[in-house]
Amino acid sequence: MTIQARQFDNREAMFDALYQVFIEDIEEALQRRGSASLLLSGGSTPTPLYRRLSQAAVDWGKIHVALVDERWVDAADDASNERLLAETLLVNQAAAARFTGMKNSAASPFDAVDACNLKYAELPLPHSICLLGMGPDGHTASLFPQAQGLSEAFAAEQHCAPIRAHQSAVTGTLVERMTMTPWSILQSERLILLITGSDKWEVLQQATACDDTALMPISRFIDTATPLEVYWAA
């Protein structure tokens, strides 16, 4: 099982460790390839990390920042992951980063996937770091259990895929999403899952015992060539 779990006594210690990993990987990628690429998730959990990274003294002009997934809402919407990064990471020193978003003027992610794939194909490979989250239903990115488009996303050899999730307490009413595919996510040199709380730890344990990725999509990333590094605090 390719999981490397790091458990912390508190979130401050966890974010200190994560920050050091990001800075070391960024500096190493810049030295080795002249560029770095960060694939980042939305949600409230990683925002302390983003705010701290925004002030890091690294060469942000050579760093690509892209979203792992996006709700199909305007960038000004409170639910937009693009807005979250714009307000927490892409400020201060990191305002110079090269950002790649997913949302465009298309009515639906199903209409926008070709354009999204063209943009994501311009990101340098391999990706330096991919930061994933996980929901209480076992979804990660916007790979939701039994969603419309999920099997196509799992099978695709392209960077992005459209998803229409089943409405639930987790999705809310915003069920149309764009997501990076496992094929693209797994082209990352480092794959990190950031979770907090005992409930998420229990969900992860369930996922390790689940052999049906349609039911618990996070399980797709457990037995892979790129180890899933889990950062957890209560």
C-alpha positions as CSV (number, residue, x, y, z in Angstrom):
1,M,0.0,0.0,0.0
2,T,1.6,3.2,-1.1
3,I,0.4,5.6,1.7
4,Q,2.9,7.6,3.8
5,A,1.0,9.0,6.7
6,R,2.2,11.8,8.8
7,Q,0.1,12.6,11.9
8,F,0.6,15.8,13.8
9,D,-0.5,16.9,17.3
10,N,-1.9,20.1,16.0
11,R,-2.6,21.9,12.7
12,E,0.1,24.5,13.3
13,A,2.8,21.8,13.3
14,M,1.2,20.2,10.2
15,F,1.3,23.4,8.3
16,D,4.8,24.2,9.3
17,A,5.9,20.8,7.9
18,L,3.9,21.3,4.7
19,Y,5.3,24.7,4.2
20,Q,8.9,23.4,4.4
21,V,8.0,20.6,1.9
22,F,6.6,23.1,-0.6
23,I,9.5,25.5,-0.3
24,E,12.1,22.7,-0.7
25,D,10.4,21.1,-3.6
26,I,9.9,24.5,-5.4
27,E,13.5,25.5,-5.0
28,E,14.7,22.0,-6.1
29,A,12.5,22.1,-9.2
30,L,13.6,25.7,-10.1
31,Q,17.2,24.6,-9.8
32,R,16.8,21.4,-11.8
33,R,14.3,22.5,-14.5
34,G,14.0,26.3,-14.3
35,S,10.3,26.0,-13.4
36,A,7.9,24.5,-10.9
37,S,4.2,23.6,-11.1
38,L,1.8,23.4,-8.2
39,L,-1.6,21.8,-8.5
40,L,-3.8,23.1,-5.7
41,S,-7.2,22.3,-4.2
42,G,-9.9,24.7,-2.9
43,G,-11.6,24.6,0.5
44,S,-10.9,26.1,3.8
45,T,-8.4,23.5,5.0
46,P,-5.3,24.6,3.0
47,T,-5.8,28.3,3.3
48,P,-3.3,28.8,6.1
49,L,-0.7,27.2,3.9
50,Y,-1.6,29.3,0.9
51,R,-1.4,32.6,3.0
52,R,2.0,31.6,4.3
53,L,3.3,30.5,0.8
54,S,2.2,33.9,-0.7
55,Q,4.9,35.6,1.3
56,A,7.7,33.1,0.4
57,A,10.8,34.6,-1.2
58,V,11.0,32.2,-4.2
59,D,11.0,33.1,-7.9
60,W,7.2,33.1,-8.4
61,G,7.6,34.3,-11.9
62,K,8.8,30.8,-12.8
63,I,6.1,29.0,-10.9
64,H,2.9,27.7,-12.4
65,V,-0.1,27.4,-10.2
66,A,-3.2,25.5,-11.4
67,L,-6.4,24.2,-9.9
68,V,-7.1,20.6,-9.3
69,D,-10.8,21.2,-9.8
70,E,-13.4,24.0,-10.1
71,R,-17.1,24.5,-9.5
72,W,-18.7,25.9,-12.7
73,V,-19.3,29.4,-11.3
74,D,-17.8,32.8,-12.2
75,A,-14.4,33.6,-10.7
76,A,-16.1,36.3,-8.6
77,D,-18.4,33.8,-6.9
78,D,-17.8,33.0,-3.3
79,A,-17.8,29.2,-4.3
80,S,-15.0,29.7,-6.8
81,N,-11.7,28.0,-6.2
82,E,-10.1,30.5,-8.5
83,R,-11.3,33.3,-6.2
84,L,-10.0,31.4,-3.1
85,L,-6.5,31.2,-4.6
86,A,-6.7,34.8,-5.8
87,E,-7.4,36.0,-2.3
88,T,-5.1,33.7,-0.3
89,L,-2.1,32.6,-2.4
90,L,-1.8,34.8,-5.5
91,V,-1.0,38.0,-3.5
92,N,2.1,39.4,-1.9
93,Q,5.2,37.7,-3.4
94,A,3.1,35.0,-5.2
95,A,1.2,37.6,-7.2
96,A,3.9,37.0,-9.8
97,A,3.0,33.3,-10.3
98,R,1.6,32.0,-13.6
99,F,-2.0,31.0,-12.8
100,T,-4.0,28.5,-14.9
101,G,-7.7,28.3,-14.1
102,M,-10.5,26.1,-15.4
103,K,-13.6,28.3,-15.7
104,N,-14.3,30.0,-19.0
105,S,-17.4,31.4,-20.6
106,A,-18.9,28.0,-21.7
107,A,-22.3,27.2,-20.2
108,S,-21.2,23.9,-18.9
109,P,-17.9,22.1,-18.1
110,F,-18.9,19.5,-20.7
111,D,-18.7,22.3,-23.3
112,A,-15.4,23.6,-22.0
113,V,-13.3,20.5,-21.6
114,D,-11.4,20.8,-24.9
115,A,-10.4,24.4,-24.1
116,C,-9.4,23.4,-20.6
117,N,-7.3,20.5,-21.8
118,L,-5.4,22.9,-24.2
119,K,-4.6,25.2,-21.3
120,Y,-3.5,22.4,-19.0
121,A,-1.3,20.8,-21.7
122,E,0.9,23.9,-21.5
123,L,1.8,23.2,-17.8
124,P,5.3,21.8,-17.5
125,L,5.5,18.1,-16.7
126,P,6.0,16.4,-14.4
127,H,4.0,18.5,-11.9
128,S,6.1,19.4,-8.9
129,I,3.4,19.0,-6.2
130,C,-0.3,18.1,-6.2
131,L,-2.2,18.9,-3.1
132,L,-5.5,17.0,-2.8
133,G,-8.3,17.2,-0.2
134,M,-11.0,14.6,0.5
135,G,-14.7,14.9,1.4
136,P,-16.6,12.8,3.8
137,D,-18.0,10.8,0.9
138,G,-14.6,9.8,-0.3
139,H,-14.3,12.2,-3.2
140,T,-11.2,14.0,-4.1
141,A,-10.7,16.8,-6.6
142,S,-14.2,16.7,-8.2
143,L,-14.1,13.0,-8.6
144,F,-17.4,12.3,-6.9
145,P,-18.9,8.9,-6.1
146,Q,-20.9,7.5,-9.1
147,A,-21.0,11.0,-10.7
148,Q,-21.8,11.5,-14.4
149,G,-18.5,11.5,-16.2
150,L,-16.6,9.7,-13.4
151,S,-15.8,6.6,-15.4
152,E,-14.7,8.7,-18.3
153,A,-12.5,10.8,-16.1
154,F,-10.9,7.6,-14.7
155,A,-10.2,6.3,-18.2
156,A,-9.1,9.5,-19.8
157,E,-5.6,10.2,-20.9
158,Q,-6.0,13.9,-20.9
159,H,-5.6,16.5,-18.2
160,C,-9.2,17.6,-17.5
161,A,-12.7,16.0,-17.4
162,P,-16.2,17.4,-16.9
163,I,-18.3,16.0,-14.0
164,R,-21.9,16.2,-13.0
165,A,-22.2,15.0,-9.4
166,H,-25.3,13.7,-7.7
167,Q,-26.5,16.5,-5.4
168,S,-25.8,15.8,-1.8
169,A,-24.9,17.6,1.5
170,V,-21.3,17.5,0.2
171,T,-21.9,19.0,-3.2
172,G,-24.7,21.4,-2.4
173,T,-26.5,22.7,-5.5
174,L,-23.2,23.2,-7.5
175,V,-23.0,19.8,-9.1
176,E,-21.3,20.7,-12.3
177,R,-17.5,20.7,-12.0
178,M,-14.3,20.5,-14.0
179,T,-11.6,18.2,-12.5
180,M,-8.2,17.0,-13.3
181,T,-8.0,13.4,-14.2
182,P,-6.1,10.7,-12.3
183,W,-3.9,10.3,-15.4
184,S,-2.8,14.0,-15.0
185,I,-2.7,14.1,-11.2
186,L,-0.4,11.1,-11.1
187,Q,2.1,12.8,-13.3
188,S,3.1,14.6,-10.1
189,E,6.5,14.2,-8.4
190,R,4.8,14.5,-5.0
191,L,1.2,13.7,-4.2
192,I,-0.2,15.0,-0.9
193,L,-3.5,14.5,0.7
194,L,-4.3,17.1,3.4
195,I,-7.1,16.2,5.8
196,T,-8.1,17.2,9.3
197,G,-10.4,15.7,12.0
198,S,-11.1,12.2,13.2
199,D,-14.0,11.8,10.7
200,K,-11.7,12.3,7.7
201,W,-9.2,9.8,9.1
202,E,-11.9,7.2,9.4
203,V,-13.0,7.9,5.8
204,L,-9.4,7.3,4.6
205,Q,-9.3,4.0,6.5
206,Q,-12.5,3.0,4.7
207,A,-11.0,4.0,1.4
208,T,-7.9,1.8,2.0
209,A,-10.2,-1.2,2.3
210,C,-12.4,-0.3,-0.7
211,D,-11.8,-1.8,-4.0
212,D,-14.5,0.1,-5.9
213,T,-13.2,3.5,-7.0
214,A,-16.7,4.5,-8.2
215,L,-17.8,4.4,-4.6
216,M,-14.8,6.0,-3.0
217,P,-12.8,7.8,-5.7
218,I,-9.9,8.7,-3.3
219,S,-9.0,5.0,-3.3
220,R,-7.8,5.4,-6.9
221,F,-4.7,7.2,-5.5
222,I,-3.8,4.7,-2.8
223,D,-2.0,2.0,-4.7
224,T,-0.1,4.0,-7.3
225,A,3.5,4.4,-8.4
226,T,3.5,7.9,-6.8
227,P,3.0,7.4,-3.1
228,L,0.1,9.3,-1.5
229,E,1.6,11.3,1.4
230,V,-1.1,12.0,4.0
231,Y,-0.8,15.0,6.3
232,W,-3.3,14.8,9.1
233,A,-4.1,16.7,12.3
234,A,-7.1,16.6,14.6
